[in-house]
């Protein structure tokens, strides 16, 4: 009775706010999905492997290979969540997470292993002869009271391929050696984007690896992709306001069947099957919902898609002054005249002055320091870049530069530019024809 009263007590604005909170958490991947979509066999395989280490004390090594955004971390997270639900695992298993981007050499990696295993006090000021000796000591320190059984350790190596660039691959060699020699129950799980990762390993390291690989190569069909969109945008059945929940979920189903939305999703699917970019699209659509329109609409997704595909440099161009636009057009003329060779400010200024004298009657004749200031602003915005960084001895006017913009970006900016003088447009068309 009380829950019923509570559900009716929620206003529409509160329902919208709560729905957004739930979906934001889901789309920002702060919460793992109930089950990984389209990865059932990989999920079972990895769970079985890690269970053997965590429950039966068997050592293993495995690589999870797939492109960025394919769901490697999510898959591992779901497996570990299920594994940690087992009582004997939760009390006994230790996890060590290393990342190739952070632990850039074996010394840093060893310090991080010691910290995550809470063994700083045990190690103290001890000096070890080698990496292997240090690692063996750490694993020995983890043995339980009767000294017969060591606690299982799961080593998770993100960006696994970067560890292969460490000197002599000492970390990989010792971890895989421990996992093979049954000194302690250890599972080494590597996550990588490189299909050729085994080719990077030294012979002695490769021989100690189990050669088990789990591939995540995005086998999703477009139908599954659309289903994933529907499930990501749907509210859970235990939402405190059942009526709002039903209306929202119906609107999501209707949205996924809409032709223009289907076309938009197909474009997204064909350009990238990466779930992260899909979640960003859905996130931008969800934040547009408000009490005045409390369900997702086709226009929300279309606007989100426009924001995602917007060209940041083209957006900056819309905010430039007419003088700065004229300088960009002058640079394009110079590029065409000299077959893409670099130019300097003096050449751009001469080209701009020629245009003012011959063709333009609407643009004010600017002093050279003002034009220089506009040119420097373009350099700050990284639309123009110096060819050589060592330019200390060269005067600013004669420093060689390159234009970093494409034809389409400038033309689009000119079309959208408010009250752009006609003669500037005509000059641009002659440069970009």
TAGI-V525729 format. One record per residue. N is the residue number from 1. SS is DSSP state (h for helix, s for strand, l for the rest). OMEGA is omega in whole degrees, -180 to 180 (none if undefined). D_FIRST is the distance of its C-alpha to the first C-alpha in Angstrom with 1 decimal. Layout:
N:SS:OMEGA:D_FIRST
N:SS:OMEGA:D_FIRST
This chain:
1:l:-179:0.0
2:h:180:3.8
3:h:180:5.5
4:h:-180:5.2
5:h:-179:6.3
6:h:-178:8.7
7:h:-179:10.1
8:h:-179:11.0
9:h:180:12.4
10:l:176:14.8
11:l:-180:18.1
12:h:180:20.5
13:h:179:22.8
14:h:177:20.3
15:h:179:19.4
16:h:-179:23.2
17:h:-180:23.8
18:h:179:21.3
19:h:179:22.7
20:h:-179:26.2
21:h:-179:25.5
22:h:-176:24.3
23:h:178:27.3
24:h:179:29.8
25:h:-178:29.1
26:h:-175:29.6
27:h:176:32.7
28:l:177:34.3
29:l:175:34.0
30:l:-180:32.2
31:l:-180:30.0
32:l:176:31.6
33:l:179:30.7
34:l:-178:29.1
35:l:179:32.4
36:l:-176:35.7
37:l:174:36.4
38:l:-177:39.7
39:l:-173:40.8
40:h:-176:39.6
41:h:178:43.1
42:h:179:43.9
43:h:-179:40.6
44:h:-179:41.4
45:h:-177:45.0
46:h:179:44.2
47:h:-180:41.5
48:h:180:44.0
49:h:-176:46.7
50:h:177:44.7
51:h:-180:43.3
52:h:178:46.9
53:h:-173:47.6
54:h:-175:44.5
55:l:-173:44.3
56:l:178:47.9
57:l:178:49.8
58:l:177:51.6
59:l:-178:52.9
60:s:169:52.4
61:s:-177:53.0
62:s:176:51.5
63:s:173:51.6
64:s:-173:48.8
65:s:177:50.8
66:s:-179:49.5
67:l:179:49.8
68:l:179:47.8
69:l:-178:44.2
70:l:178:44.4
71:l:-179:41.6
72:h:-179:43.7
73:h:180:41.7
74:h:179:38.3
75:h:-180:39.5
76:h:179:40.7
77:h:179:37.5
78:h:180:35.4
79:h:-179:37.9
80:h:178:37.8
81:h:180:34.0
82:h:-179:34.1
83:h:-177:37.1
84:h:176:35.5
85:l:178:32.6
86:l:-173:35.3
87:h:-176:35.5
88:h:-180:39.4
89:h:-175:39.7
90:h:-177:37.4
91:h:-166:39.4
92:h:-170:42.8
93:l:176:43.2
94:s:179:44.5
95:s:174:44.3
96:s:-179:47.0
97:s:178:46.6
98:s:179:49.8
99:s:-178:50.4
100:l:179:53.9
101:l:-177:53.5
102:l:-180:52.8
103:l:-170:54.9
104:l:172:58.1
105:l:-172:60.4
106:h:-179:60.3
107:h:179:60.7
108:h:-179:57.6
109:h:-178:55.7
110:h:177:56.8
111:h:-179:55.7
112:h:177:52.2
113:h:180:52.1
114:h:-178:53.1
115:h:-177:50.4
116:h:177:47.6
117:l:180:48.7
118:l:-178:48.8
119:l:-179:52.4
120:h:-178:54.1
121:h:-179:55.0
122:h:-179:56.4
123:h:179:58.6
124:l:-178:59.7
125:l:-179:63.3
126:l:177:64.3
127:l:-178:66.6
128:l:-179:66.4
129:l:-177:69.2
130:l:178:67.1
131:h:-177:63.7
132:h:-179:63.6
133:h:-180:64.4
134:h:-179:61.6
135:h:180:59.0
136:h:179:60.2
137:h:-180:59.9
138:h:-178:56.3
139:h:178:55.3
140:h:-178:57.2
141:h:-178:55.3
142:l:-178:52.1
143:s:-178:53.2
144:l:-171:51.1
145:l:-176:52.6
146:l:177:54.7
147:l:-176:56.4
148:l:-172:56.1
149:l:179:53.0
150:s:177:52.2
151:l:179:48.6
152:l:179:48.0
153:s:175:48.1
154:s:176:46.9
155:s:180:49.1
156:s:-177:47.6
157:s:177:50.3
158:s:-174:49.1
159:l:-176:52.0
160:h:-176:53.9
161:h:-179:57.0
162:h:177:57.6
163:h:179:58.1
164:l:180:60.9
165:l:177:62.8
166:l:-177:62.9
167:h:179:66.4
168:h:-179:67.3
169:h:-174:63.6
170:h:-178:63.6
171:h:-179:59.8
172:h:-178:59.2
173:h:-175:62.1
174:h:179:61.0
175:h:-179:57.3
176:h:178:58.3
177:h:178:61.1
178:h:-178:58.6
179:h:-178:56.3
180:h:-171:59.3
181:h:176:61.0
182:l:175:58.2
183:l:180:58.8
184:l:179:55.1
185:l:-175:52.0
186:s:171:51.6
187:s:177:50.0
188:s:-180:51.3
189:s:179:49.1
190:s:176:50.8
191:s:-177:49.2
192:s:177:51.7
193:l:-172:52.4
194:l:179:56.0
195:l:-177:57.0
196:l:-172:60.4
197:h:-178:58.9
198:h:179:60.9
199:h:-179:64.1
200:h:-175:63.5
201:l:175:63.5
202:l:-176:66.8
203:h:-177:68.2
204:h:179:67.4
205:h:-178:63.7
206:h:-177:63.3
207:l:-180:64.8
208:l:179:62.1
209:l:-176:59.2
210:l:-178:57.6
211:l:173:57.8
212:l:177:54.2
213:s:175:52.7
214:s:-176:49.4
215:s:174:49.8
216:s:-174:47.1
217:l:177:49.0
218:l:-179:46.3
219:l:-176:46.5
220:l:171:43.7
221:l:-179:44.4
222:h:179:43.4
223:h:178:40.8
224:h:180:39.2
225:h:179:39.5
226:h:177:37.6
227:h:179:34.9
228:h:177:34.7
229:h:180:34.3
230:h:-177:31.4
231:h:179:29.6
232:h:-177:30.3
233:h:-177:28.9
234:l:177:25.7
235:l:-180:22.3
236:l:-177:20.4
237:l:-180:17.7
238:l:176:15.2
239:l:-172:15.7
240:l:179:12.7
241:l:-173:13.5
242:h:-177:14.1
243:h:179:16.2
244:h:-180:18.4
245:h:-180:18.8
246:h:180:20.0
247:h:-180:22.4
248:h:-177:23.7
249:h:176:24.5
250:h:-180:26.1
251:h:179:28.2
252:h:179:29.3
253:h:-180:30.4
254:h:-179:32.3
255:h:-178:33.8
256:h:179:35.2
257:h:-179:36.8
258:l:-175:38.5
259:h:-177:42.3
260:h:177:43.0
261:h:178:40.3
262:h:179:41.7
263:h:179:45.1
264:h:-180:43.9
265:h:179:42.3
266:h:177:45.4
267:h:180:47.5
268:h:-179:45.4
269:h:-179:45.5
270:h:-179:49.3
271:h:179:50.0
272:l:177:47.7
273:l:-179:45.4
274:l:-178:44.3
275:h:-179:40.5
276:h:180:40.8
277:h:176:42.4
278:h:-179:39.8
279:h:178:37.0
280:h:178:38.9
281:h:-178:39.1
282:h:179:35.3
283:h:-179:34.6
284:h:177:36.8
285:h:-177:35.1
286:h:-177:31.5
287:l:177:32.6
288:l:179:33.7
289:l:-180:30.3
290:s:179:29.2
291:l:180:26.8
292:l:168:29.7
293:s:-166:29.7
294:l:175:26.4
295:l:179:27.5
296:l:179:30.6
297:l:180:33.7
298:h:-179:37.1
299:h:179:38.8
300:h:179:36.7
301:h:-180:38.1
302:h:178:41.6
303:h:178:41.7
304:h:179:40.5
305:h:180:43.2
306:h:180:45.8
307:h:-178:44.9
308:h:-176:45.2
309:h:-179:48.5
310:l:179:50.0
311:l:-175:53.3
312:h:-180:53.2
313:h:178:57.0
314:h:178:57.0
315:h:179:54.3
316:h:-179:56.6
317:h:-179:59.5
318:l:-177:57.7
319:l:-179:58.0
320:l:175:61.7
321:l:179:64.4
322:h:179:67.1
323:h:-179:69.6
324:h:176:67.5
325:h:179:67.0
326:h:179:70.8
327:h:178:71.5
328:h:179:69.2
329:h:178:71.1
330:h:179:74.4
331:h:180:73.3
332:h:176:72.6
333:h:-179:76.0
334:h:177:77.6
335:h:-179:75.7
336:h:-177:77.1
337:h:-175:80.6
338:l:176:80.8
339:l:175:78.9
340:l:178:75.9
341:l:180:78.1
342:l:-179:76.7
343:s:174:77.6
344:l:-176:77.8
345:h:-177:77.0
346:h:179:80.6
347:h:180:80.5
348:h:-180:77.2
349:h:179:78.6
350:h:180:81.7
351:h:-180:79.8
352:h:180:77.6
353:h:178:80.7
354:h:-179:82.4
355:h:-179:79.4
356:h:-176:79.5
357:h:-172:83.3
358:h:-164:83.5
359:l:-170:80.4
360:l:176:78.1
361:l:-176:78.7
362:l:-176:75.2
363:l:180:74.6
364:l:179:75.9
365:l:-176:78.4
366:l:174:76.7
367:l:-176:78.6
368:h:179:78.8
369:h:179:76.7
370:h:179:73.9
371:h:179:74.0
372:h:180:74.1
373:h:179:70.9
374:h:180:69.1
375:h:180:70.4
376:h:178:69.1
377:h:178:65.7
378:h:178:65.6
379:h:178:66.6
380:h:-180:63.7
381:l:179:61.3
382:l:173:62.8
383:l:175:64.0
384:s:-176:67.5
385:s:179:68.4
386:s:-180:71.6
387:l:-177:73.5
388:l:-178:74.7
389:l:-179:72.9
390:l:-174:76.2
391:l:-176:77.2
392:l:-173:78.4
393:l:-176:82.0
394:l:176:81.3
395:l:-175:81.0
396:h:-177:77.7
397:h:-173:79.2
398:h:178:80.7
399:l:-177:77.8
400:l:-176:77.0
401:s:173:73.5
402:s:176:71.5
403:s:-175:69.0
404:l:-178:65.6
405:l:177:64.3
406:l:180:64.3
407:h:-174:65.8
408:h:-178:62.4
409:h:-179:60.7
410:h:-179:63.4
411:h:179:63.6
412:h:180:59.9
413:h:180:60.0
414:h:179:63.0
415:h:-176:61.3
416:h:-175:58.2
417:l:-178:60.3
418:l:177:60.1
419:l:177:63.6
420:l:-179:65.5
421:l:-176:69.3
422:h:-177:70.8
423:h:176:73.8
424:h:178:71.5
425:h:-179:69.6
426:h:178:72.9
427:h:179:74.2
428:h:-179:71.0
429:h:178:71.4
430:h:180:75.0
431:h:-173:73.8
432:h:-179:70.8
433:l:none:72.4
